[in-house]
């Protein structure tokens, strides 16, 4: 989907669905017998994949499945400041949590009326909390207490709440469910809305001389830890090109907002690395790139990877177990089990870029992207909602 079309959808959701006054929402809820889905998640203007996923869920629930869907970007403090919000939740048939909430907030949700509750796991709760804590320059007792609280909270979710309060736990990938210790989670991949570009008609703006490899790193799954690996791969590819007397070079563009300062200081002195930061027009910025590098090994493809495929850019990924990957090496991407294997494969790919780019990117669109079409993902959610709402409690 073109960027302006995606923005129109987001605008439609924000203006017509999300942030209506509480009085208006209450009147609507009291005047209809529709099944109502109430989502607890980040506001749509927040940066990151969870906010984008939440908007796409709303699009599926409201526009495809035709449920009355409302987003509440709530915290416990919001509820305490505005107790009237609880009245709205009494009319919710399903509450969809985009990550674990405080225990008191869950108790408040379930007072007066017991709704069905779904928890979706987008990240690795404990690992991301540890990474966040490690990045802090000043580790105060309060912040340490916050880390311990998250660990205790998630332990309660795992061992108690998923059997007593949470009706369904879904996860965006199998590795996310496994790392969170929720093996029974239903795997529902993130949907993606896009109109793929034809990779056979797209060429790098710097043809044959300077290749562009792009990557996106975030705190999700600890992807920021893979930055040195990406830099090392591109450095070795450049050395291999120079060793073979080829008048070619590779530039690595790193996108993302979570990179620690000490890594930024190091890569700022590397001539072939460009730190681009977080950009709102990510797809537009990476258009025409030769390759999207995924330098982490766990089997998960985030939003940035999917958007790269939408832009007709082939993906290259390290892996610890090729059998768990959606990528089939040489067919819909490049897959390597070691850094040196990846260097050789990227080098060979760049020498035959025009032919391989078209073939690999087209196959990625028809396999990886197709299974995440909103119409396909809506079938998962239709099953979940019908199983929850199709019978009384």
Secondary structure, 3 states (H helix, E strand, C coil): CCHHHHHHHHHHHHHHHHCCCHHHHHHHHHCCCCCEEEEECCCCCCCCHHHHHHHHHHHHHHHHCCCEEEEECCCHHHHHHCCCHHHHHCCCCEEEECCCCCHHHHHHHCCCCCCEEEEEECCCHHHHHHHHHHHCCCCCHHHHHHHHHHHHHHHHHHHHHHHHCCCEEEECCHHHHHHCCCCCCEECCCCCCCCCCCHHHCCCCCCCCEEEEEEECCCHHHHHHHHHHHHHHHHHHHHHHHHCCCCCEEEEEEECCCCCHHHHHHHCCCCCEEEEECCCCHHHHHCCCCEEEECCCCCCCCHHHHHHHHCCCCEEEECCCHHHCCCCECCCEEEECCHHHHHHHHHHHHHCHHHHHHHHHHHHHHHHHHHHCHHHHHHHHHHHHHHHHCCCC
